[in-house]
């Protein structure tokens, strides 16, 4: 009987979830219910999914509004009606059109016009599928209007937006936020009516008892509506069903691809390879995943045709089929990858293929997918009201001053000390916190479906211009919609650009085939970079934590790197198993300490769970859980689970099975706690292996073409470290780094021989238009010859010209920049009339005789710090105090358990919380020779000796060694004084 119900997906209007709506309806004895969110269908699929749990017949539709003004409500008779409504809303949304008073004609949907709107418009013409909706409050007006005679067109439209006074208050606050106005100035027309709530069914019928035909019309309308989707274990895949014309043709094509390409991966395929391939093909076919593999193959084939580099990872990297046809570059035979991780009889969803492309290529790949396939859209995600955002919004709504809002948002207040308004802000923030605030685009999910996109959802059109559905990945998977993950990353862009730079800067170098990863894995020079922690710039292995781990493990092969990229994840690390793994890796005799059963299950990782599939193996082989039950654990760990109930049930079975098998209780609890520690952090082994492949590609370039590689790193936004540190790294490998020069530099960084010229784009205050003018003029008419030549040829203000002179970008003139600055001022003031139009004749420049003026290296360094953000000289050259006797980073190993003094330039600092909630700090420095050392600042010194940004620090502490990796436990530290800025 309720045809117009809202949830909080009526963004900044509704006040409760779709589940709470169903609970409300069940409480009020409502057997069927229509969900009609305002210009939104986000909740529809989950509403349909959950309705049966409450014995409620679900019906869905859309409340079409302009702002808060209701134009009409559309209710789907069936799935096609839902599609029609989604198409209508999407058309209005994509074209940014005002919703008209009259609804378009629909074949499979009902239209309800609100009584007040009908009165105002004096509407008299109603089609067969159109009705007039009357609320309880509007019944008093009905007998006095001509519409009392429209007995076959009147239905109940008791809007449901709030449940009580508290909800109404939250609603008004949401409306004020949406209108960016003070609550006291919120117009009544922007609010719902306080009585827009659900009454018990008996009360609703009693209110309309004088108008039984309205009740009957409403019942008949509800009876005509039926909508159905499959969910959960009963779901049917909604993805594109076939790649070619039939399932049989798809399978033949996939099989043909595998056997054609087999020899490229395995020159002499073993029986194991052939058997694994045949098993996978049969399983992929039996589970109807063939088209999913072929679509991913199509995307990869296009990328390769364009010269794009990719990395295929995710659970699909465990597949030999994916490896053979080129979706991934991970050999599951070499790594003994667990087949059941990505496909098993209990898994209804296809394997995950997370496909990474260069951030520069991803847009084109996305365009290709939308052109190549028929029913394509991006997946959505919900941005919810977080504490700080709510407090800031409500602070504005209540009219609080900015200082007070900042204090509340930072959570730096005593509750008892708050005034009335601030207390209200905190009180009501708890009501709204967690509500959807707006829809956004999923970071990488693309949907390729069998049915039209609007069969499932309305779509929005974000700025990039790709239609985006209005539901997220959780409900998508529940419905049988499985996303294709197309990601952009900078690591691949570095590889691709480095190869291009090498071809330009070293044309004599042999052609590089970056796919020859098998050769890279065996190269001792490349592996030496890993072992020594010299992988700065290389994807995934450059961070201080990874650099330290590589040295502790003495990693010098691909298998070791695969393991390292997993054990560094918080799950393994926080459980204490990282240290145990390092110990068993370094000291083989300690492997005997492992439980014999666990060692049998995981011999490669010495009986320690490192990967997601280890959890599957342990659950299945150690605790006798089925693969289906083990997959429940995997999904729970990956954060893709809706409810803890099933997870808890599996936990109980795990413990009970272990007891039945006679395991000691402490062993059972230890193993279970290790499983739980993986939550949200575990990697599939194939996923780690995919990262390791990219790392080896980067390491090859870093090893043999370090300068070109570092330029590519800088041009693609760096990585873990600052641009300044990558410049330092380039110098350590023999580069000479020059400041920008208008006759040599481009907008980006370039290299000539061993000299790197920083790009003009590094100059923070230099306008992009000025850079464009300079480069265009130079490219068309040759290098600049003098300051006067620059002024003659380029329209530039004295402020912008000053930036170029101060960074020494005109050093080709041979004049000191102090002289150039004075000349620039005189010349620009002598000719104040500036125009963007080119001059027909070269003007006569005045010459000025100036005294000899010289700049010092210290002045240059301060100019560079101001304009670039860092000096090009060493920070140690800027120290204004004498260094005390000290050691260098390379000497740490000779002073273990001894107190020493080191001087270092801060590279990176990060905090960590102990299990007691106390803060400790980890820092990385480079000494005068450019070599790294790491420091640990325990709780007692963190606040006593703070680290205040970039600079050189005196670090005094005790040298400790953890598996031969030395670090300094800080006793005290101090930032050194720098030379005074001579510029005044």
N, C-alpha and C positions, 0 to 999 in steps of 0.2 A: 504493500500500500504506500510505500515511500519511494517516490519517483525521482527525487532530487537530493541525494546525499553527498556530502563532501567529506574528504579526509584532509590531512595536512599537506597532501600533494596539490590541493588548491592553494598554490604557493602564496604565503603571507595572507591567508584568509582562513583556511581550515585549522582545526585545533586538536585533532587526534588521528591515529593511524587507521588503516583499513582493517586491521585486526580488532582494534577497539570498537570500530563501527559494527563489525560482526558480533562482538560480545554484547554490545548495546542492543542490537536487534534481537538477539537470542533472549536477553533479559526481558524485553518488551513483547515477546511472543510474536515476532514478525517472521512469517514463513518465507517471504521473498523480498528482495531488496535491490534497488537500482543505485549503483555507484555512478555519480556524475560529477567528477571533479571539474573545476573551472579551467577550461582551455588546456586540459592535461589528461593523459591516460596512464601515468606512471604506475598507479596502484591497481589497474584493472586486472592484469594477469594474476597477481598474487591474491587479489580479492576472490577471483574465480577459484584459484587453487585451494584456498583455505575455507571457502564457504561450506563445503560438505562437512567439515569438522564441527560446524555449528548447526547442521541440519537446515541450512538456509539455501534457497534457490538464488543463485547470483545472476544479476542482469547488469549490463554496463552501458554507459552512454557518456555524453559530454555536456557540460553546462557552458554554452557559448556566451561569452560576455565581452563587452568593451569596458575595461577597468572593472568597476563593481556593478555596472549596469547589465542586468541579464537580458539578452536578446531572445534566446529560446533554449530549450533543453532537447538534445537528441538522444533517443533511447534505441539501442540496437535490438531488432527482432531476432537476429541470429548472427553468426560470424560474418556473413557478407554485409550485414547492416553495420557491424562494428567497423569493418573495412571502409564502408562508405563515409561514416562519420569521421574516421581518421583522415580520409582523403580531403574532406571538406575543411577540417581544422588545419591540416597541414598546408593547404592552399592559402588560407588566410594568413597563416604564420609565415610561410616562405615569402609571400609577396607583401608582407607587412600591411595587409588590408584591414580596414575597419569592418567588423562583422555587421552585416546588414540587418534590417528589421525582419525581412522575409528569409526564411530558410530555403535552400535549394531543394528541388524535388528529389526525394530518395525512395528507392524501391524496397529497401529492407530495414527501414528505421522509422520510428515514430518521432514526431516533433511536438513538443509541449510549449505553448506560448504562455508567459505569465499573465495572469488576469489583469494586473495593473497596466501592463504594456498594451494589452488588447483594448482596454478602456481608452487609454490615451490616444492610440492610433485609430480608434473606431473601426477596427478590423472586422470585416463581415464575411470575407471569402476564405474558407478553410477547405483544404484538400482532404481526401479520405484518410490520410495518415497523420493529420494535424489535429491537435486538441488544445483546449484552454485549461491551464492549471490553476486551481483555487486552493489557497491555504486556509487554515482554520480561522485566522484573523480576518481574512477577506470574505468570509461567509456572510457577514453582516451587510456587505455592500451588494452581494450577488442578487438578492431579490429585487433590488431597485435598479438593476441594469437590464438592458435588452438581452443580455447573454443568458438570463435565466431560462429563455426559450430554447437555447442550444443544448437540449438535454442529451443528445448523443455525442456532444463534443466536450463536455465538462469532465475533468478528472481531478483527483486529489493531488495537490502539489504542496505538501507540507515540507518545506526545506529543512534539512538537518545539517547544521553547521557547528552547533555547540551543545554541550550536555548540561551545563549548569552556569552559575554566575562566574565561577573561576575561569571556565572556558571563554565566556563572553569577554571577560577582562583581557585574557590573552589575545583573543581575536581583535579587540580594539587596538591593542599594542602592535600587533602585526600589521594592521591597516595603517597605523600612524607611521610605522617603519617604511611600509611600501610607498606611502605618499610623501615621505621625508618631511613630516610636519610634527609640530608639538601635539601631544595628546589632547590638550585643551582646545586646539584649533581643528581637530579632525571633524570633517563634515559628516552628518548623519547618513548622507547618501552613500558614504564609503563603507558603512557598517552593515552587517546583517541585522535582523531584528532579534532582540533578546529572546524571543519565543521561537526562534528557528531551531527547534530541538525535536527529539523523537518522543512521542507519547506512547504509552502502552496501546496495543492494537485496539483493545476494547474502547478506550477513551477516544481514539481517533474516529472509530466508526460511530460512536455516540455523538460526537461533534457534528457528523454529517448525516445523522439519522433522519433529518427533515428532507434530505436530498438523496434518497436511496439510489437513484439513477447514477449519481456521481460515484458512489461506492461500486456499483456494478460495472460502470465503464472502466474504472481503475483496475478492478479484478480481471476483467476480460483482457485489458491491455497487457497486464502482467502474465497472464496465462499464454499469450501469443509469443512471448519472448523466451528464447532458449539459446544459450551460448555454451560452447564446449571447446576446451583445449585439454591435452593430455599433460600430466605432470609426474615428476618423480620417477619411481620405478616403472610406471606405466607409460612414460612419455615416448613419443615417436619423434625421431630426428626431424627437425624443421629445416635443416640445411639443404642446400641444393642437392637433389637426390642423385643426379647423374651428371657426368662431365660431358660424355658423348650422348648418343641417342638412346642408350639402354644400359642396364647394369652389366649385361654380358659383354657389351662392347667396351665398357669401362675396364672390366677385369682383364680382358684380352690385351688392351692397350697397356695397362700397368704391368702385366706379366711380360709383355714384349719389351717394354722399357727396361725392366730389371735384367733380362737376359742379354739384351743388346749392350748394356752398360756394365755388366758384371766384370768383364775383363779389365776395365779401367780401374776398378777398385781392388780386384783380386786377380793377379796375372795367372795364378794357378789355384783356383778356388778349391778348398778342401771339402771333404764330405760334410764337415761341421757347418761350413758356410752354406753349402747347397741345401742341407737339411733345414737350417734356420730360415733361409730364404723361402723355402716351400711352405714351412709352417706359418710364417708370417703372412704370406700371400693368402693362404687358405683362411686364416683367422680374420684378416682385414676384410676379405670377401664375405665371410659368414656374418660379420658384425656390421656390414654395410658402410664401411669406412673408405671404400675405394675412391669415391668421388672427392672425399676430403683430401686424400693423398694427391690425387691428380690436380686438384685446384691449387694446392700449395706448389706442386711441381710447375704448373703453368706460370705462377707468379715468379718463381725462381728463374724459370727459363727466360721470361721477359727481362728480368734484372740482368742476367748474364748477357743477353743480346745487346744491352745498353752499356755494358762494361762496368756494371755496379758490383761492388763486393758485398757479400752477405754472410751472416752467421745464423745457422739454424740451430736452435736449442730448445729447451723444454723437455718434457718426458718423451716427446717424439724422437729425440736424439738417441734413444735406446733402440731404435728400429734399424734393422739392416736394409729394409726396403728404402727408407728415407736416405740412408747413407749411399746406397748404390745409385739411386736416381738423382742425387745431388742436392736434396733439400738440406741435409746436414753434411758435415765433414768429420763425423765421429764414427770410428770403426767399433761397432758393438762386440765384435769377436775379440779384437785386441784388448778391449777393456772389460770383457765378460759382463756386458750390460744385461740387466735383468729384464727379460722379455715381458714378464707379467707386470712390470711397473707401468708400461704404457698401454698394454692391452691384456685384459683378462676377462674371463666369462662373466664376471660380476660388474664389470665396468661398462656402463651404457654410453658414456661420453667418449668421443674420439681422443687420441693422444693430443697433447698440447704441442704445437709448433710455434715457438716464439721466434720470429724471423727478424733479425736486426739488419738494418741498412744504414748507410751513412745518413746523417741528419740532413745532408744536402740532397740526397736522392729519394728520401722517403715520400716527399710530396708527389713526385712523379709516379712512384709505385702505387700510391693511393689513387691517383688519377686513372692509372691503367686499370686497376681493379674495378672502379666504377664504370669505366667504358667497356671492359671486357665481359663483365657478368651482368645479369639482368636485375635481380632483386637485391640491391646492396645498400647498406646504411652503416653509419658509425654507431657504436654502443655508447650509452650514456652513463654517467655517474652522478650521484647526488652530493651537492655541497650543502652541508648542514650547518645550522647555527652553532658555532663553538662558543665557549664561555666568553672569551674576550670580545668576539664580534657582537654577541648579544648584549653584553654590558655597554659597549660603545653605542650601539643602536638605541638601546633603552635610555641611556644617559642623555642622548640628544632628544629623544621623545619627551622625557621629563624636564628638559631644559637645564640640565646641570652644566656648570662651567667645564671647560676642557681639562683644567688641572684636576678637578675632582673625578672626571671620567677616566683620565689616565691612571689615577691612583686605584680606582676600582678595577680597571681592566688588568692592571699589573698584579692584582690580588694582594696589594700592600695596604691592608686596612684592618682595623679592629672592629668586628661586627658590632660590639656594644657601643662603640664610639660614633657610629654612623648616624646622620640625621635622618628625618623621615623619608625624604625623597631618595636618598642613597640606599636606604633599607628597602624601599619599594623596588628599586632597580635590581638589587640582589635577589629579592623574593621572586619577582616575575621572570628574571633571567632563567630560573630553574624550570619555569613552565615551558619556555620556548626553546631552551637548549636541546639540541638534537633534532629539531624540526628541519625538514628540507628548506633551504634558503633559495637555491636556484639549481637548475639542471646544468651540468657541464658535460664535456665530451670525455669519454674514457681515453686513457693515455695511448692505447694501441689497438683496441678491439674493433674489428670490422666484421659485419654480418653479411653472409651471402646465402640467401634463403630460397626455398622452393616456391613459396607463395609470395605475392607482393608484400613489401615491407608493411604497408598499411593494414594488412590482414591482422597484424599483431599490435600496432601502435601508431599513434600520430607521430609526426616527425617535426623537428625544429631545423633551422638552417643557420648554424653558427657562422662566424665571419669567414672561415675558410671555404664555405660553400658546399659542404657535403651533408646530405640529409642525415639527421641523427635521431634515433629512436628515443623514447622517453622512459625506458626501463634500464636496469643495471644488469651486471653479469650474473648475479645470484639468481634472479628470476629468469633470466635468459636460459641458463643451464637447466633450471627446473622444468622449463617448457620444452626443452630439446633443441634450443638454439645455441650453437657452439661457435664462439668467435674465432676469427683468424687474427692472430696477434702480429701486427706490422709495426715495428719499433724503429726509432731513429736514434743513433748514438754517434758520439764524436770519435770513438776509437777507430771505427772503420773509415771515417773521413780522413783521419790522420794517415792511415795506411795508403789509401787511394791517392791522396795529395802528395805524400812522400815519394811515391813511385813517379808521379808527374814531375816533381822537382828534381829527382835524380836524373831523369831523362833530359832535362833542360841543363842542369848544372854539370852533369858528368856524362856527356853523350858517348864517351868511350866505354862506359860501363855496360856489361852484358844485359840483355833483356831480362827483366825480373818476372818470374812466374810465382806469384805470391801463394798459389794453391799447393806448392810443393812442400806441404807441412811435414811429410814423412822425413824429408831430408833435414829440415830445420830441427826436428826432434833429436836427431842423432849428432848434431853439430856441437862439438865440445866447446867452441868459443861462445855459442849462444847459451849453452847450459851453464857456462862459467858466470855469465851475467846474473843468472838466477841465484846460483850458490853464493855469490858475493854480495847480493842485494844491490846490484847496479842497474836495475831495470827502470829507472826514472823515465817516465813518458810512455811506458808500455802498458797497454790496457790491462787493468785488474791486478797487476803485480807491482805497482809502484808505491802504494801507500806505506807509511812507516811501519804499520802493523804487519803488512804482507812482506815488506823488506826484511823485517826482523824474523818473521816466521821462516822465510826461505833460508836464512842463515842458520837458524836453530835446527831445521830439518836437514840442512845441507842438500837442499833440493837441486838435483842436476839431471832430471829427466821428466818426460811428459807425464808419466803415471804419478810421480811425486807431486807435480804441479796440480794435477786433477784433484788429488787428495787435499792438498794445501788450500785450494780455493774453496773447499767445503768445510774443513775443520776450523777455518777462521771465522765462520758464521757464528753469530751469538749463541745458537742452540748448543752446538758441540763445545764451544769455548766456555760458556757459563757453567756447563755441567762438570767441568774439570777433565773432560775426556780429551781436550786438546793437549794438555800437558802429558796425559798418559800416552797419547798417540806419539808425541815427540819422543818420549822416553823409549817406547817400544821400537820406534823407527831407528833411533840412534844406537840403542843398546839391545841387540837381538836376544841376549840372554833373559831380558825381562819379559819377553813374550810368553814365557812359561807361566807367568802369573795370571794369564787370561783364563776365564772359564773355558773348559775344553769344548763344551757344546757351542758356545759363542765363537770360539776360534775356528771350529769346524764350519760354521755358517758363514763367517767373514774372515777367511784366512788372509786376504789381501790387505785388510785394515787391522790385522792383529787382534781380532775379536772385539773391535770397537765400532759402534755405530757412527758412521760418518755421513752417509747419503740417505735420501728418502727411502730408496729401495731396501736399505739395511733394516729399516723399521718393518717393511713388508716381510722381509725374510725372517726376522726375529719373531714377529707376531705369528707367522705361519709355521715355521720350523721349530721354534723354541717353545711357543705357547699353544700350538695346535689350533690357532684361529684359521678360519677359512680365508681365502684370498679376498672375498667380499668384505669380511669383517676387518681384515687388515687394511683394505682400501678406505674403510671408515676412519681408521687412525690417520692415514695419509691425508685425507681431505680435511680432517680436523686440524692437523698440523699446518696445512697450507692456508688456513683461514677462510676456506670456501664453504664452511658448514653453517647451516642456519641454527641448529639446535644442539645443545649439549647432551640431550637425553640419550641419543643413540651412541654417542661417544662414551658416556658413563656406563651404558650397558656393556659395551665392548671391554671397557676397563675391568668391570667386575668379572667378565668371562675370562679375561687374560689372567687375572690373579687366581681365580678358581682353578683354571686349567693347570697353572704352574704348581698349585698345591697338589692337585691330583697326580702330577708327574713326579712329585716328591722333591721339588727344588726347595732349598732352605728359604725361609721367609725373607731374610735380608737380601739374598740374591734376587728374588722376585721383585722386591721393592726397588732395589738398585737399578735393575733393568727397566722397570716401568718408569722410574724417574728420568732415566736417560731418554726414553721415548718421549715423555712429556716435555723435556727440555728442548726438543726440536720444534716446538709449536711456533709456526709462523716464519721459521728461519731455514728449514731444511732444503737442501738442493738435491735434485735428482743427479745421479752420477753423470748421465749424459749431458745434463745442463752444465755441470762443472767442466766436463770435457770440452764442451763447445767453447766456453770461455777460454780454456787453456789453448785451444787451437788459435784463437785470435791473439792471445798473448804471445804465442810463438811467432806469429806473423809480424807482430810489432817488434819483438825481440830480434828477429832477423834484420830488420831495417835499422834498429838501434845499434846492432853489432857491427854491421858493414857499411852503413851510410848514416852515421850518427848525426851529422850536422844537418843534412837534408831532412832527416826524420824530426829533429827538434824544431826546425822551421815549420814543418807540417803540424806539429803539436801546438806550437804557438798560434798558428793561423786558424786552428780549430778550437780555440777557447781553452787550451791547456788540458788539465785533468784534475788530479787531486791537489796539485800545488798552484802557486801563483805564477803569473807570467815571469815575474822577476826571477823565480827559482829555476824555471826552465831555461832562462837566459844564462844563469849561473852554470847549469848543467851543460849547455852548449859550449861555454868557455872551457869547462873541465875536459871536454873532448877536442879542444884545439881551435875553437872558433874565435875569430875576432868580431866583436859586436860593435857596430857603428850606430850612432844616433841617426834619426831620419835626415835625409838630404833631398832637396827638391829636384835635383838633377839625376838622382839614382833610385830613390825609394819609390815604391808604389803605395797604394792604400794599405796593403797587407805587407808582411815581412817577405823579403827575398834574400837569396844567397848567391854570391858570385865567388866561385872558388871556395875559400874558407872564411870569407867575410860575409857576415849577416848584416843587412841593412834593415833596421826597424822600420815598420810601416808608418806612414803619415797618420794612419788611423789611431796610433797609440797616443797622439797628442790630444789630451782630454778636451781642451777648449777650442781646438781648431775645427771650424765649421766644415761639414761634409761638402757643402757647395764650393768652398774655397779649395779643398782638396781636388774636387772634380775639375775646377777651372785650371788649376796648376797642371794636372796630369794631361788634360786635353790639350792645353797650349803646348806643353813640352812634346807630346806625341806627334802633333801636327807640324810644329814649327821648330823643333830642335831644342837642345838644352839652353838653359839660361846662362848668360855670360857675366852678369853683374847685378847689383842691387837695382840700378837704374833700369836695366832690361826687364827685371821682374815687375817693377812699377809700371813700365810702359805697356807690358803685354798682358797683365792680369789685373782685373778689377779686384782690389783688396784693401781693406781698411787698415789703418795704422795699428789697431789692436791685434788683428790677425797677423799682420806682417811682423809685429813684435814677437809673437809666439814663435814664428819660424826662425827669427834671428837668434832669440834666446836659446833655442835648442841647437843652434849652430847648423841649421839646415841650409845656410848660404855659405858654408865654409869653403866652397869651391872658389869664392872670390879672393881668398887669401888674406882677407882683412879680419882683424879681431872683431868679435861680435859687439863689443862696446862701441867701436867706431861706427859699425853698421847701424846700431840703434840710433845714434845721434844723426847720422846721415838720413836715415829713414824718416825721422821726425822733421828734419829741415825740408827734405824733398816733398814729403806729403803735405806739409803746411804751405810750401811754396806753390803747390798746385792742388788747391782744395776742391776744385770742381771735378767730381768723379762720376763717371757714367759707365753703365754696363756695355754700352755700344763700343765696338772697336774703332780705333782712331785711323783716319785715312793717311795722315802723315805722322811720322815719329816726332814727338814734341822735343824741344830743346831742354835738356835737364840742366839745372844749375849745379855748379860744383861748389863745394864748401871745404875750406882748409881747416882741419881739426888737429888738435894735438894728438900725439901717440897715446893710445889707450889700450891697456891689456887686461884680460880677464884671468883670474886664477882658476886652478883646478877645483878648488873648494866652491867657488861661485858656480862653476859649471855643474858640479854635483848637486847643488841646491836648486839650480834651474831645472835639472833633470828630474829631481824628486818632485818638484812642483808640477812640471808639465807632463812627465811620463808616469809618475807615481813611484819611481825608484831611480837610484843613481846607476850609472854604467861602470863606475869604479867600485872597488870593494868597500864595504862598510868599515872594514878595519882601517882604511885610509882616512876615515873621518873621526877617529877616536881622539879625544882631547886629554888623555891621561896615559901614563906609562903602564905597560902590562907587567904584572908580577911574574916571577918564575912559574912556569906551568908546563903541562904536557900537551901533546897533540892527540887527536882521536886515534891515530894508528898505534899509539903506545898503550892504550887502555888495557890490552890483554896482558901487559907486563906488570900491572899494578892492581890485580884482583884483591879485593878485601882491604885496599889501602885508600886513604883519603888523599884526593888530588884536586888540583885546580885546572880547569879548562876554560878557554874563552871561545865563545861561539856565537854565530849569527843565527837568530831564531828563524826556523823554516816553517814549523808547524807546532801548534799546541792544541790539546784537547783534554776535556775532563772525563772522568769516569766515576761512577758511584759504586762504593763498596756494598756488600750485602747488608752492612749496618746503616747504609744511607749516607755515609761520609764521602766527601769529595777528595779525589786524588787527581793530579795533573800529569799528563805525559807530554814531553816536549822533544822536538828534534832540532838539532843545531848543525851548522857546518863550521869547522874551525878555519884558521887562516889559510890552510892548504886546500880548503874546499871539501874536506871529508866529513862524513856524518858522525855524530854521536847522539845518543838518546839519553834523556834524563827522566827520572821518576820523582815527583814532588808529592810526598805523602801528606796526609791531612794536617799534621802539625806545622808544616812549612808552607802549605798552599796559600794561606792568607797572610802569613808573616812575611813571605818573600814573593810577592805577586809578580806576574809576567805582564809587562806593559807594552805590548805590541812589538813591531819589528825593531831590531837593533842588536847590538853586540852585548852579550851578558857574560859576567864572570860567574862560573858555575863551580861550586865547591861541594864535594860529596864523596861518598864511598863507592868504589868500583865494584860492581857485582857481575857475575857471569851466570847466565841461564842457558844451559846447553851450548856453552862457548860463545854466546852472544853477549857482549859486554854493554852495560849501561851504567849510569851514574845515579845513585840515590842521593838526592840533593840535601845538603845540610843548610847551606845558604846560597842565595843567588842575588846578583845585583846588575842592573842595567848600567852600562858605562856611559860616561858623559861624552857628548860629541862636540866637535868644533863649532863655534858660534857662526851663524849665517853672516858672511861678510857683506851681504847686499844691504844690510840695515833693515 
